[in-house]
Amino acid sequence: MVTFTTSTDSSSASLNGLSTGIDTTALIKAIMAQKSTNVNRLKAQQTLNTQKNTALASLTTQLTALNTSLAVLQDKFNSRTVTSSDSSNAYVTATATGVSSGSFDIQVNTVATKGRLSAKLDGSGYTTNLSVANPSDSTGSSVFTAGTPATFALQGTDGKIYTITLDSSSNTLNGLRDKINAVAGSSVTASVVNTGKGAKPYQLVITAKDTGAGSTSGNVTLADVTSNDGTTVANNLGISAGTVDSLSTPTTLAGGLAAAAGNGAAATDANFTVNGVTLTRSTNKVTDAVDGMTFTLKQGGQAGISTLTVAQDATGTAASLQDFITKYNQLVKDYKTASTATKNADGSIAQAPLSNDLTTRSMMANLKAALVGASAGLSSGATYKSLASVGVTSQADGTLYLNSYAFQQALNADPASVQSLFTFSGTSTSPAVTVKSGGSATTTGSVDFVITDTGGGALVGTLTQNGVTSDPIPVISGVLVGTGSYAGLSLAVTGTGTGTLSLSRGAGQAAWDFINTYTGATGNIANLINTITAQNTNLAPQIARAQSLLDRESLSLKQKFAQMEAVVGQMKMTSGSLFGA
């Protein structure tokens, strides 16, 4: 297709060939079409580059989504399902992650409660203290007799003591509430509740923010320390006198009104049993009783037990793996579309954006090889050594297929072995050393280690593989971080010892590491896009210059042919005049 630009001028009317009988317009187009070959080639390259960058950007997006899906899958291997023999879950529920499968018998005797200080009630349910007729009235329902300001000390179940002072501007129950709530770092909160009974229905309620008996046997205490000598002369709420060792920074409190006196309720700790072992906790959300499990205690007084059964979340893990495979298969299909040339209607070849791109061709081949190949570093005794052995197989069109049943069967049979196919994993022969994680550059296979004490409890370790021993590596805060061929390796170290690590990188982890080299701001694809963008930047002025030359040449041809038409026309007119004479 000819792409030169024509210009309209006064001579264009003379290009119709009336004088010469030549279709000069068509002739000019033919000439310019021949001369436009180079600029058309540059424009075609520019267009193809733009399409290629679009395809590469789409590829990056898909690869990033693929790695996100893989990361979710890796986490899912630590997910567990918890079922209870108590279908109503009335006493306890639990969640679990990363723990061995098994059963836990739970019995909840008491749940943790919050300490509370509130009005004492008489036999008819009327308040006898901490209450007023109107919480905002400072005249008839004042907190203290007008005059000298009143000072109160407050102690939560955590044992911390605070002092507050009321003056004439805050001499109401609402004022006392607001002063309590304004204390920075306070472990209690105050509210005013309307009981709807008696002459003084509005009562003050002070509640600990956290559950558990704490250091005060569960009591929240409010004391009148206006005089700070054990006598009460200031308040009208029946708050007992008390003393503190300091009005500004108190650390001890004696006396006062507490829940133990029948005002409110003292806090309690949770008391429950796990597999027959009695435990107490200050909270009803228990995270430290069994490694990897969180118990939520709902109510006490349980007569029987709730048996909680923990199992691998095989269904959820299979669903996550299927999501990864679905995304991988879509990547394969989209890459095939973006890299396969097609034929135009006239039989010519329409080059695809990624048809001859070696970078992406190599990437797709290596990604597939990582997924379907053997996992590096797995021991000869591993139950499963490739994804194919757990139901993930390659199909003729390059996509993957998941046999969910086979995968779940493998996961139930040997979850650790299946997980090792998707993650970096490691075991240690010494209880003093545990493999926490590994990186994309971390070596795999058998690694010997020696952990020694250099004096004063300072530990260092050396790692040896294939007869090559590393320089001593310090253990900092209980962690040894590898360098060199052990870069990315993190070991938890609790003491001295010797032993052997078995390090492996699963096919899934290998794919995750590989994809990361292509994605990101400095990845291989980003570098390729930058190169193509630079090419297009250089092409733009070349195209502009070539097009400008074509435009000028087209205009010159028009002018020349117009002049020719004019001359021929003039000659015909002169000849006609001579013969007519």
C-alpha positions as CSV (number, residue, x, y, z in Angstrom):
1,M,0.0,0.0,0.0
2,V,1.4,3.5,-1.0
3,T,1.7,5.8,2.1
4,F,3.1,9.0,0.6
5,T,1.2,12.2,1.3
6,T,-0.1,14.3,-1.6
7,S,-0.5,18.1,-1.6
8,T,-3.2,20.1,-3.3
9,D,-2.1,23.1,-5.4
10,S,-3.2,25.2,-8.3
11,S,-1.6,22.8,-10.8
12,S,-3.6,19.8,-9.7
13,A,-6.3,20.5,-12.2
14,S,-3.7,20.0,-15.0
15,L,-2.9,16.4,-14.0
16,N,-6.0,14.9,-15.7
17,G,-4.1,14.1,-18.9
18,L,-6.4,16.1,-21.2
19,S,-3.5,17.5,-23.2
20,T,-1.2,14.5,-23.3
21,G,-3.7,11.7,-22.9
22,I,-1.6,10.3,-20.1
23,D,-3.1,9.4,-16.7
24,T,-0.4,11.4,-14.8
25,T,-2.1,10.9,-11.4
26,A,-1.8,7.1,-11.7
27,L,1.7,7.5,-13.0
28,I,2.8,9.6,-10.0
29,K,1.2,7.1,-7.6
30,A,3.1,4.3,-9.2
31,I,6.4,6.1,-9.0
32,M,5.8,7.1,-5.3
33,A,4.7,3.5,-4.5
34,Q,8.1,2.3,-5.7
35,K,9.9,4.9,-3.7
36,S,7.8,4.3,-0.5
37,T,9.2,0.8,0.0
38,N,11.7,1.8,2.7
39,V,9.4,4.0,4.7
40,N,6.7,1.3,4.6
41,R,9.2,-1.2,5.9
42,L,10.0,1.2,8.8
43,K,6.4,1.8,9.6
44,A,5.7,-1.9,9.5
45,Q,8.5,-2.5,12.0
46,Q,7.2,0.2,14.2
47,T,3.7,-1.3,14.2
48,L,5.1,-4.8,14.9
49,N,7.2,-3.4,17.8
50,T,4.1,-1.8,19.3
51,Q,2.2,-5.0,19.0
52,K,5.1,-6.9,20.5
53,N,5.3,-4.6,23.5
54,T,1.5,-5.1,24.0
55,A,1.9,-8.8,23.9
56,L,4.9,-8.8,26.3
57,A,3.0,-6.6,28.8
58,S,0.1,-9.0,28.7
59,L,2.5,-11.9,29.2
60,T,4.0,-10.2,32.2
61,T,0.6,-9.7,33.7
62,Q,-0.2,-13.4,33.3
63,L,3.1,-14.5,34.7
64,T,2.6,-12.3,37.8
65,A,-0.9,-13.8,38.3
66,L,0.6,-17.2,37.8
67,N,3.2,-16.6,40.6
68,T,0.5,-15.1,42.9
69,S,-1.6,-18.3,42.4
70,L,1.5,-20.4,43.1
71,A,2.2,-18.5,46.3
72,V,-1.4,-19.1,47.4
73,L,-1.0,-22.8,46.7
74,Q,2.2,-22.9,48.7
75,D,0.4,-21.4,51.7
76,K,-2.6,-23.7,51.2
77,F,-0.4,-26.7,52.0
78,N,-0.3,-25.4,55.6
79,S,-4.1,-25.1,55.7
80,R,-6.0,-27.5,57.9
81,T,-9.6,-28.4,58.3
82,V,-11.0,-28.8,61.8
83,T,-14.2,-30.7,62.5
84,S,-15.8,-31.1,65.9
85,S,-17.8,-33.8,67.6
86,D,-20.0,-31.0,68.9
87,S,-22.1,-30.0,65.8
88,S,-23.4,-26.9,67.4
89,N,-19.8,-25.7,68.4
90,A,-21.4,-24.4,71.7
91,Y,-18.2,-24.5,73.8
92,V,-15.2,-24.3,71.6
93,T,-14.2,-23.7,68.0
94,A,-10.7,-23.9,66.4
95,T,-8.6,-23.2,63.4
96,A,-5.4,-24.8,62.5
97,T,-2.4,-24.3,60.1
98,G,0.8,-26.3,59.6
99,V,0.2,-28.8,62.3
100,S,0.1,-32.6,62.0
101,S,-3.2,-34.2,61.6
102,G,-4.8,-35.6,64.7
103,S,-7.5,-35.3,67.4
104,F,-7.7,-33.0,70.4
105,D,-10.2,-33.5,73.3
106,I,-11.3,-30.2,74.7
107,Q,-13.3,-29.4,77.8
108,V,-14.1,-25.8,78.8
109,N,-14.7,-25.3,82.5
110,T,-14.7,-21.5,82.6
111,V,-14.2,-18.8,80.0
112,A,-12.2,-15.7,80.6
113,T,-14.2,-12.7,81.6
114,K,-13.6,-9.0,82.1
115,G,-13.5,-7.3,85.5
116,R,-16.3,-4.9,86.1
117,L,-17.1,-2.3,88.8
118,S,-20.8,-1.3,89.0
119,A,-23.5,-0.2,91.4
120,K,-24.4,-2.5,94.3
121,L,-28.1,-3.4,94.2
122,D,-30.5,-3.9,97.1
123,G,-33.0,-6.8,97.4
124,S,-35.4,-5.0,95.1
125,G,-32.8,-4.3,92.4
126,Y,-32.3,-0.6,93.2
127,T,-28.9,0.9,93.1
128,T,-27.3,1.8,96.4
129,N,-24.1,3.5,95.2
130,L,-22.4,4.8,92.0
131,S,-25.7,6.2,90.8
132,V,-27.5,9.5,90.4
133,A,-30.9,10.8,89.3
134,N,-29.5,12.8,86.3
135,P,-26.0,12.0,84.9
136,S,-25.5,15.5,83.5
137,D,-26.9,17.5,86.6
138,S,-24.1,19.0,88.7
139,T,-26.6,20.5,91.3
140,G,-28.9,17.8,92.5
141,S,-26.8,14.8,91.3
142,S,-23.3,15.9,91.8
143,V,-20.4,13.5,92.3
144,F,-19.0,15.5,95.2
145,T,-20.1,18.3,97.5
146,A,-19.3,21.6,95.8
147,G,-16.1,23.1,97.0
148,T,-12.7,21.5,96.9
149,P,-12.1,19.4,93.8
150,A,-12.2,15.6,94.3
151,T,-9.4,13.2,93.3
152,F,-10.0,9.5,92.5
153,A,-7.6,6.7,91.9
154,L,-8.5,3.9,89.4
155,Q,-6.9,0.5,89.1
156,G,-7.6,-2.0,86.3
157,T,-7.0,-5.7,86.4
158,D,-3.5,-5.2,84.9
159,G,-2.5,-3.5,88.2
160,K,-1.8,-0.1,86.7
161,I,-3.1,2.9,88.7
162,Y,-4.3,6.2,87.4
163,T,-5.6,9.3,89.2
164,I,-8.2,11.8,87.9
165,T,-9.5,15.0,89.5
166,L,-13.0,16.5,89.1
167,D,-13.7,20.2,89.5
168,S,-16.9,22.2,89.2
169,S,-16.9,21.8,85.4
170,S,-16.9,18.0,85.6
171,N,-18.9,17.4,88.8
172,T,-21.4,15.0,87.1
173,L,-21.6,11.3,86.5
174,N,-21.0,12.0,82.8
175,G,-18.0,14.1,83.8
176,L,-16.5,11.3,85.9
177,R,-17.1,8.9,83.0
178,D,-15.4,11.2,80.5
179,K,-12.4,11.8,82.8
180,I,-11.9,8.1,83.2
181,N,-12.1,7.5,79.4
182,A,-9.7,10.4,78.7
183,V,-6.8,8.8,80.7
184,A,-4.0,7.9,78.2
185,G,-3.1,4.2,78.2
186,S,-5.9,3.3,80.6
187,S,-6.8,-0.4,80.8
188,V,-10.5,0.3,81.6
189,T,-13.4,2.0,80.0
190,A,-16.3,3.8,81.7
191,S,-20.0,4.1,80.7
192,V,-23.2,5.4,82.2
193,V,-26.1,2.9,82.1
194,N,-29.8,3.7,82.8
195,T,-31.3,0.9,84.9
196,G,-34.8,2.4,84.6
197,K,-35.5,1.7,88.3
198,G,-35.6,3.9,91.4
199,A,-34.8,7.5,92.1
200,K,-31.2,7.1,90.9
201,P,-31.4,4.9,87.8
202,Y,-28.2,6.1,86.2
203,Q,-25.2,4.1,87.3
204,L,-21.5,4.2,86.5
205,V,-20.0,1.0,85.1
206,I,-16.2,0.6,84.8
207,T,-15.0,-2.4,82.7
208,A,-11.6,-3.8,82.1
209,K,-10.6,-3.7,78.4
210,D,-9.0,-7.1,78.5
211,T,-10.2,-10.5,79.9
212,G,-8.5,-12.4,82.7
213,A,-7.8,-12.0,86.4
214,G,-4.6,-10.1,85.8
215,S,-2.6,-9.1,88.9
216,T,-5.6,-7.9,91.0
217,S,-7.4,-11.1,91.3
218,G,-9.8,-9.8,88.7
219,N,-10.8,-6.7,90.6
220,V,-11.3,-3.2,89.1
221,T,-11.0,-0.6,92.0
222,L,-12.1,3.0,92.3
223,A,-10.9,4.9,95.4
224,D,-11.5,8.4,96.7
225,V,-8.1,9.8,97.4
226,T,-9.1,13.4,97.8
227,S,-7.6,13.6,101.3
228,N,-5.3,10.6,100.6
229,D,-5.3,9.8,104.3
230,G,-7.9,7.0,104.5
231,T,-11.0,9.3,105.1
232,T,-13.8,10.1,102.6
233,V,-15.1,13.6,102.6
234,A,-15.5,14.4,98.9
235,N,-17.8,12.1,97.0
236,N,-21.5,11.5,97.0
237,L,-21.4,8.1,95.3
238,G,-20.5,5.8,98.1
239,I,-16.9,5.4,96.8
240,S,-14.7,4.1,99.6
241,A,-11.6,6.1,100.7
242,G,-8.2,4.9,99.6
243,T,-4.6,6.0,99.6
244,V,-1.9,6.0,96.9
245,D,1.8,6.4,97.3
246,S,1.8,9.3,94.8
247,L,-1.0,11.4,93.3
248,S,1.0,12.1,90.1
249,T,2.7,8.7,89.5
250,P,1.0,6.2,91.7
251,T,2.3,2.6,92.0
252,T,0.3,1.3,95.0
253,L,-3.3,1.7,96.0
254,A,-4.9,0.7,99.3
255,G,-8.7,0.7,100.0
256,G,-11.3,1.9,97.6
257,L,-14.4,0.3,96.2
258,A,-13.9,-3.0,94.3
259,A,-16.0,-5.7,92.7
260,A,-15.2,-8.0,95.7
261,A,-17.4,-5.8,97.8
262,G,-20.5,-6.8,95.7
263,N,-20.0,-4.1,93.1
264,G,-19.9,-5.7,89.7
265,A,-17.9,-8.8,89.1
266,A,-14.3,-9.9,89.4
267,A,-12.6,-11.1,86.2
268,T,-11.9,-14.8,85.7
269,D,-9.3,-16.6,83.7
270,A,-10.3,-19.3,81.2
271,N,-9.9,-22.8,82.5
272,F,-10.0,-25.7,80.1
273,T,-8.3,-29.0,79.3
274,V,-6.6,-30.2,76.2
275,N,-6.2,-34.0,76.0
276,G,-6.6,-34.2,79.7
277,V,-4.1,-31.4,80.6
278,T,-5.6,-28.5,82.5
279,L,-4.7,-25.1,81.2
280,T,-5.5,-21.5,82.2
281,R,-5.3,-18.4,80.0
282,S,-6.4,-14.8,80.4
283,T,-8.1,-14.8,77.0
284,N,-10.6,-16.9,75.2
285,K,-8.6,-16.9,72.0
286,V,-5.9,-19.3,72.8
287,T,-3.0,-19.5,70.4
288,D,-0.2,-21.1,72.4
289,A,-1.7,-24.3,73.8
290,V,-1.0,-26.4,70.7
291,D,1.4,-25.4,68.0
292,G,-0.4,-24.1,64.9
293,M,-3.8,-24.2,66.5
294,T,-6.1,-21.4,67.7
295,F,-8.9,-22.3,70.1
296,T,-11.8,-19.9,70.7
297,L,-13.5,-20.7,74.0
298,K,-17.2,-19.7,73.9
299,Q,-18.8,-20.8,77.2
300,G,-17.9,-22.7,80.3
301,G,-19.6,-25.4,82.3
302,Q,-19.0,-28.1,79.8
303,A,-19.9,-31.5,81.2
304,G,-18.5,-33.6,78.4
305,I,-15.7,-33.0,75.8
306,S,-15.5,-31.7,72.3
307,T,-13.2,-33.8,70.0
308,L,-11.6,-31.6,67.4
309,T,-10.2,-33.5,64.4
310,V,-7.5,-31.8,62.4
311,A,-6.8,-32.9,58.8
312,Q,-5.0,-31.7,55.7
313,D,-7.3,-29.4,53.6
314,A,-6.9,-31.7,50.6
315,T,-10.0,-30.3,48.8
316,G,-8.9,-26.7,49.2
317,T,-5.3,-27.4,48.2
318,A,-6.5,-29.3,45.1
319,A,-8.7,-26.3,44.2
320,S,-5.7,-23.9,44.6
321,L,-3.6,-26.2,42.4
322,Q,-6.3,-26.3,39.8
323,D,-6.4,-22.5,39.8
324,F,-2.6,-22.4,39.1
325,I,-3.0,-24.9,36.3
326,T,-5.9,-23.0,34.7
327,K,-3.8,-19.9,34.7
328,Y,-0.8,-21.7,33.3
329,N,-2.9,-23.3,30.5
330,Q,-4.3,-19.9,29.6
331,L,-0.8,-18.5,29.4
332,V,0.2,-21.4,27.0
333,K,-2.8,-20.7,24.8
334,D,-2.3,-16.9,24.7
335,Y,1.4,-17.3,24.0
336,K,0.6,-19.7,21.1
337,T,-1.7,-17.1,19.6
338,A,0.8,-14.3,20.0
339,S,3.6,-16.3,18.5
340,T,2.0,-18.1,15.6
341,A,2.0,-16.4,12.2
342,T,-1.3,-16.5,10.1
343,K,-2.2,-16.0,6.4
344,N,-3.8,-12.9,5.1
345,A,-6.7,-13.1,2.5
346,D,-4.3,-12.6,-0.3
347,G,-2.1,-15.5,0.8
348,S,0.6,-13.4,2.3
349,I,2.0,-14.2,5.8
350,A,0.9,-12.0,8.7
351,Q,3.7,-12.2,11.2
352,A,2.6,-12.6,14.9
353,P,4.0,-10.2,17.5
354,L,6.1,-12.9,19.2
355,S,6.7,-15.2,16.1
356,N,10.5,-14.9,16.1
357,D,11.2,-13.8,19.7
358,L,13.7,-16.1,21.2
359,T,13.4,-14.7,24.7
360,T,9.8,-15.6,25.2
361,R,10.2,-18.9,23.3
362,S,13.0,-19.9,25.7
363,M,11.0,-18.7,28.7
364,M,8.0,-20.9,27.9
365,A,10.1,-23.9,27.2
366,N,12.1,-23.5,30.4
367,L,9.0,-22.9,32.5
368,K,7.4,-26.1,31.2
369,A,10.6,-28.0,31.9
370,A,10.7,-26.7,35.5
371,L,7.1,-27.8,36.1
372,V,7.3,-31.3,34.5
373,G,10.9,-32.1,35.5
374,A,12.2,-33.7,38.6
375,S,12.5,-31.6,41.8
376,A,16.1,-30.8,42.6
377,G,17.6,-32.2,45.8
378,L,14.9,-34.7,46.7
379,S,16.2,-37.8,48.4
380,S,16.0,-41.2,46.7
381,G,13.5,-42.3,49.3
382,A,11.0,-39.5,48.7
383,T,7.5,-40.8,48.1
384,Y,6.9,-38.4,45.2
385,K,9.6,-37.0,43.0
386,S,7.6,-35.1,40.2
387,L,4.3,-33.4,39.7
388,A,3.3,-36.3,37.4
389,S,3.5,-38.6,40.3
390,V,0.8,-36.7,42.1
391,G,-1.6,-36.3,39.2
392,V,-0.3,-33.3,37.2
393,T,0.4,-34.4,33.7
394,S,1.4,-32.7,30.4
395,Q,-0.9,-32.9,27.4
396,A,-0.1,-32.9,23.7
397,D,-0.9,-29.2,23.3
398,G,1.5,-28.2,26.0
399,T,-1.1,-27.6,28.7
400,L,-1.3,-29.3,32.0
401,Y,-4.0,-31.6,33.4
402,L,-4.8,-32.2,37.1
403,N,-6.3,-35.5,38.2
404,S,-7.8,-34.1,41.4
405,Y,-8.6,-37.5,42.9
406,A,-5.0,-38.8,42.4
407,F,-3.7,-35.5,43.9
408,Q,-5.9,-35.7,47.0
409,Q,-5.0,-39.4,47.5
410,A,-1.3,-38.5,47.4
411,L,-1.8,-35.6,49.8
412,N,-3.6,-37.7,52.3
413,A,-1.0,-40.4,52.0
414,D,2.1,-38.3,52.4
415,P,1.4,-34.5,52.7
416,A,5.0,-33.6,53.5
417,S,6.3,-35.3,50.3
418,V,3.6,-33.7,48.1
419,Q,4.4,-30.3,49.7
420,S,8.1,-30.6,48.9
421,L,7.2,-30.7,45.2
422,F,5.9,-27.1,45.4
423,T,8.2,-25.5,47.9
424,F,11.8,-25.1,49.0
425,S,12.1,-27.5,51.9
426,G,14.7,-29.0,54.2
427,T,15.3,-31.4,57.0
428,S,18.0,-31.5,59.7
429,T,19.4,-34.5,61.5
430,S,20.0,-32.3,64.6
431,P,17.3,-30.9,66.9
432,A,19.5,-27.8,67.3
433,V,19.1,-26.7,63.7
434,T,15.9,-26.3,61.7
435,V,15.5,-25.2,58.1
436,K,13.3,-22.1,57.9
437,S,13.5,-21.1,54.3
438,G,15.7,-21.1,51.1
439,G,16.1,-18.8,48.2
440,S,16.2,-19.0,44.4
441,A,20.0,-19.3,44.5
442,T,20.2,-21.8,47.5
443,T,22.0,-25.0,46.7
444,T,20.1,-28.3,47.1
445,G,21.1,-31.8,48.2
446,S,23.0,-32.9,51.2
447,V,24.8,-30.3,53.3
448,D,26.8,-31.0,56.4
449,F,26.9,-28.4,59.2
450,V,28.9,-27.7,62.3
451,I,27.6,-25.2,65.0
452,T,30.2,-24.2,67.6
453,D,30.4,-21.8,70.5
454,T,33.2,-19.2,70.1
455,G,32.9,-18.1,73.7
456,G,30.3,-16.2,75.7
457,G,27.5,-18.0,74.0
458,A,28.3,-16.6,70.5
459,L,27.6,-19.3,67.9
460,V,29.0,-19.7,64.4
461,G,28.3,-22.3,61.8
462,T,30.0,-23.8,58.8
463,L,28.3,-25.5,55.9
464,T,30.0,-28.2,53.7
465,Q,28.9,-29.7,50.4
466,N,31.0,-31.8,48.1
467,G,34.0,-31.4,50.3
468,V,33.9,-27.5,50.1
469,T,33.4,-25.8,53.5
470,S,32.1,-22.3,53.9
471,D,33.7,-19.6,55.9
472,P,32.3,-19.4,59.5
473,I,28.9,-17.8,59.5
474,P,27.7,-16.0,62.7
475,V,24.4,-17.0,64.3
476,I,22.5,-13.7,65.0
477,S,19.5,-13.8,67.2
478,G,19.2,-17.5,66.8
479,V,19.3,-17.4,62.9
480,L,22.1,-18.4,60.5
481,V,21.8,-16.8,57.1
482,G,23.7,-18.4,54.3
483,T,25.9,-16.7,51.7
484,G,27.4,-17.7,48.4
485,S,25.9,-20.9,47.2
486,Y,23.8,-20.9,50.3
487,A,22.4,-17.5,49.7
488,G,18.8,-17.3,50.8
489,L,19.2,-20.2,53.3
490,S,17.9,-19.4,56.7
491,L,18.5,-21.8,59.6
492,A,17.0,-21.5,63.1
493,V,19.8,-22.5,65.6
494,T,19.2,-23.2,69.3
495,G,22.6,-24.6,70.2
496,T,25.8,-26.3,69.2
497,G,25.9,-29.5,67.2
498,T,26.7,-31.3,64.0
499,G,24.5,-32.9,61.5
500,T,23.3,-33.0,57.9
501,L,20.7,-30.9,56.0
502,S,18.7,-32.3,53.2
503,L,17.7,-29.4,51.0
504,S,15.3,-29.6,48.0
505,R,13.6,-27.2,45.6
506,G,10.3,-28.5,44.4
507,A,9.1,-28.1,40.8
508,G,6.6,-25.5,41.9
509,Q,9.3,-23.5,43.7
510,A,11.6,-23.8,40.7
511,A,8.9,-22.4,38.5
512,W,8.2,-19.5,41.0
513,D,11.9,-18.6,41.1
514,F,12.2,-18.8,37.3
515,I,9.1,-16.6,36.7
516,N,10.6,-13.9,39.0
517,T,13.6,-13.5,36.7
518,Y,11.2,-12.5,33.9
519,T,8.7,-10.3,35.8
520,G,9.3,-7.1,37.7
521,A,10.9,-3.8,36.9
522,T,14.3,-5.3,36.1
523,G,13.1,-8.7,34.8
524,N,14.0,-10.1,31.3
525,I,10.6,-9.1,29.8
526,A,10.9,-5.5,31.1
527,N,14.4,-5.3,29.6
528,L,13.1,-6.6,26.3
529,I,10.2,-4.0,26.3
530,N,12.7,-1.3,27.1
531,T,14.8,-2.4,24.1
532,I,11.9,-2.4,21.7
533,T,10.7,0.9,23.0
534,A,14.1,2.4,22.3
535,Q,13.9,0.9,18.8
536,N,10.6,2.6,18.2
537,T,12.0,5.9,19.6
538,N,14.8,5.7,17.0
539,L,12.4,4.7,14.2
540,A,10.1,7.7,14.7
541,P,12.5,10.4,13.3
542,Q,13.7,8.1,10.5
543,I,10.1,7.6,9.4
544,A,9.4,11.4,9.7
545,R,12.5,12.2,7.6
546,A,11.7,9.6,4.9
547,Q,8.1,10.7,4.7
548,S,9.1,14.3,4.4
549,L,11.3,13.5,1.4
550,L,8.5,11.5,-0.2
551,D,6.1,14.4,0.3
552,R,8.5,16.8,-1.4
553,E,9.2,14.4,-4.3
554,S,5.5,13.9,-4.8
555,L,4.9,17.6,-5.0
556,S,7.8,18.0,-7.4
557,L,6.4,15.3,-9.7
558,K,3.0,17.0,-9.7
559,Q,4.5,20.3,-10.6
560,K,6.6,18.8,-13.5
561,F,3.7,16.9,-14.9
562,A,1.4,19.9,-14.6
563,Q,4.0,21.9,-16.5
564,M,4.2,19.2,-19.2
565,E,0.4,19.3,-19.6
566,A,0.5,23.0,-19.9
567,V,3.2,23.0,-22.5
568,V,1.5,20.3,-24.6
569,G,-1.8,22.1,-24.3
570,Q,-0.2,25.4,-25.5
571,M,1.5,23.6,-28.4
572,K,-1.8,22.1,-29.5
573,M,-3.5,25.5,-29.4
574,T,-0.7,27.1,-31.5
575,S,-0.8,24.3,-34.0
576,G,-4.6,24.7,-34.3
577,S,-4.2,28.4,-34.9
578,L,-1.7,27.9,-37.7
579,F,-3.7,25.3,-39.6
580,G,-6.8,27.3,-39.1
581,A,-5.2,30.3,-40.7
